[in-house]
Amino acid sequence: MRATETATLRGAGAGRPRHFLRSGSCVDNPYMTAVGQVPGIFTPDECLWLSGAPLEQAAAGVYDARGPEARVDRQLRRTLERQLPRNREFAWVYARLDKVAREANDRAYHFRLDDRITAHVLEYEPDGFFDWHMDLGTGPTASRKLSLVTFLTPPEAYLGGELLFMDGGSPLRPAQGTTAVFPAYLLHKVNPVTQGTRCTLVAWLHGPCFT
């Protein structure tokens, strides 16, 4: 089954998930603050491989009005980060994420996107969290249009770590391999992990800045 055939889109505060639907302009588009979920983007073995990818790891930073560079602030974020290089080893990962995001965009958001995509593996150990934030910001984050969060860890392997959105809806704690797709301007946070380790693959598709 193709990814888009199983994709659902949850509007902010909505009840039942809805299938991705085509829509018109931003003015009459009901999905501008919606979150899509696409199950089974990566297999359990692929999730395990990505979680343990031997890449350089460091404390993840935050971007804010203090300057264009990321800074580490453990009051706002406690996360370990590994950036996925754009090379042959990870080409299949980027291709799969790009396909999922563009199909979601074509069916729901209709943002102007270019060819840029960036991705990181995030690791939340006990007490790891990320307070309320937007993925869209200053510096290199100013061109982010669509965010993707793929849950690499089975939900039964950790406690806490739910993904929440300011606009409402149930906390997200989906099955391993599920990818959430949402506009980069949505306020969201990750609750503190209280037990186990939570790994996610996060990615952003870029485009001309919102105007």
C-alpha positions in Angstrom: 0.0 0.0 0.0 1.3 3.4 -0.9 2.0 5.8 2.0 -0.6 8.3 1.0 -3.3 5.7 0.9 -2.9 5.2 4.7 -2.3 8.8 5.5 -4.7 10.6 7.8 -4.8 14.3 8.7 -5.9 15.5 12.1 -7.1 19.1 12.4 -6.3 21.1 15.5 -8.6 19.9 18.2 -10.4 17.6 15.8 -11.8 14.2 16.8 -11.6 11.5 14.0 -8.6 11.6 11.7 -9.5 12.6 8.1 -7.9 11.5 4.9 -5.7 14.0 3.1 -7.9 16.0 0.7 -7.0 18.4 -2.0 -7.9 22.0 -1.1 -7.6 25.5 -2.6 -5.9 28.6 -1.4 -4.7 29.2 2.2 -7.8 31.3 2.7 -10.2 28.3 2.4 -7.7 25.5 3.3 -8.9 23.8 6.5 -5.6 22.0 7.0 -3.3 24.9 7.6 -2.9 24.0 11.3 -3.5 20.2 10.8 -1.1 17.4 11.7 -0.9 14.3 9.4 0.2 10.8 10.5 1.5 8.3 8.0 2.2 4.8 9.5 4.9 2.4 8.5 7.2 4.7 6.7 10.2 2.8 8.1 10.3 -0.8 9.2 11.3 -1.8 12.7 14.7 -2.9 11.5 15.2 0.4 9.7 14.1 2.3 12.8 16.7 0.3 14.9 19.4 1.1 12.3 18.6 4.8 12.2 18.5 5.0 16.0 22.0 3.6 16.2 23.5 5.3 13.2 27.2 5.9 14.0 27.2 9.7 13.6 28.7 12.5 15.6 26.4 13.4 18.5 26.1 16.6 20.5 23.6 18.5 22.7 21.0 20.0 20.5 20.6 23.8 20.5 17.8 26.2 20.1 17.4 29.2 17.7 15.9 32.4 19.0 16.1 36.2 18.7 19.5 36.3 20.4 21.3 35.6 17.2 21.5 33.4 14.1 23.5 30.6 15.7 22.0 27.8 17.8 22.8 27.8 21.5 22.4 25.1 24.1 19.8 25.9 26.8 19.0 23.0 29.1 16.1 25.0 30.5 14.4 24.8 27.1 15.7 21.6 25.6 17.6 18.5 26.7 18.2 16.5 23.6 21.1 14.7 21.9 21.3 15.3 18.1 23.0 13.6 15.2 22.8 15.2 11.7 22.2 12.9 8.8 24.7 13.7 6.0 23.5 14.0 2.4 25.5 11.1 1.1 24.9 7.7 -0.6 24.5 5.8 2.7 21.5 7.9 3.7 20.1 8.7 0.2 17.3 6.2 0.7 16.3 7.9 3.9 16.1 11.3 2.4 14.2 10.0 -0.6 11.6 8.3 1.5 11.1 11.4 3.7 10.9 13.7 0.7 8.3 11.5 -1.0 6.1 11.4 2.1 6.3 15.1 2.7 5.6 16.2 -0.9 2.6 13.9 -1.2 1.2 15.3 2.0 1.9 18.8 0.8 0.2 18.2 -2.6 -2.9 16.8 -0.8 -3.2 19.3 2.0 -0.9 22.2 2.6 0.1 23.4 -0.9 3.2 25.2 0.3 5.9 26.4 -2.1 8.8 24.0 -1.6 12.3 23.8 -3.1 14.7 20.9 -3.2 16.2 21.4 0.2 15.7 18.9 3.0 17.6 18.4 6.3 17.3 15.7 8.8 18.5 14.8 12.3 18.2 11.8 14.7 17.2 13.1 18.1 17.7 11.1 21.3 15.7 11.8 24.5 17.2 10.1 27.5 15.4 10.2 30.9 14.6 13.8 31.8 15.0 14.8 28.1 12.4 17.2 26.7 11.8 20.1 24.4 9.6 23.0 25.6 7.1 24.9 23.5 8.7 26.0 20.2 8.3 26.4 16.5 10.6 24.7 13.9 10.4 27.9 11.9 12.7 30.6 13.2 15.8 32.6 12.5 19.0 31.8 10.7 19.0 28.4 8.9 15.5 27.7 10.2 13.9 30.6 8.5 13.2 28.6 5.3 11.6 25.6 7.0 8.1 25.0 5.6 7.1 21.4 6.5 8.2 19.4 9.6 8.4 15.6 9.8 8.8 13.6 13.0 9.3 9.8 12.6 9.0 7.8 15.8 11.9 5.3 15.8 11.3 3.8 19.2 8.4 1.5 20.0 6.0 3.3 22.4 6.2 0.5 25.0 10.0 1.1 25.3 9.7 4.5 27.0 7.5 6.5 29.3 6.6 10.2 28.7 8.0 11.9 25.6 4.6 12.6 24.1 4.5 15.1 21.2 1.9 17.8 21.9 0.6 20.8 19.8 -0.5 24.1 21.3 -3.6 24.2 19.1 -5.0 21.0 20.6 -5.6 17.4 19.8 -4.5 14.3 21.6 -0.8 13.8 22.5 1.0 11.9 19.9 2.6 8.6 20.9 2.2 6.5 17.7 3.5 3.1 16.6 7.2 2.7 15.6 7.9 3.9 12.1 5.0 6.4 12.0 5.8 9.8 10.6 3.9 13.0 11.7 3.8 15.8 9.1 2.9 19.4 10.0 3.6 23.0 9.1 6.9 24.3 10.6 5.0 27.2 12.2 2.9 25.1 14.6 3.8 25.5 18.3 4.6 22.1 19.7 6.6 20.4 22.5 8.0 17.1 23.7 7.1 16.1 27.2 9.9 14.9 29.5 10.9 11.3 29.1 10.5 9.6 32.5 11.8 6.1 31.6 13.7 4.6 28.7 15.1 6.4 25.7 13.0 8.0 22.9 14.6 8.3 19.4 13.0 10.2 16.6 14.1 11.1 13.1 13.2 14.7 12.4 13.3 16.4 9.0 12.3 19.7 7.4 11.5 20.6 3.8 12.5 24.1 2.9 11.2 26.7 0.5 10.8 30.5 0.0 10.1 32.2 3.3 6.4 32.6 4.3 5.1 36.0 3.3 
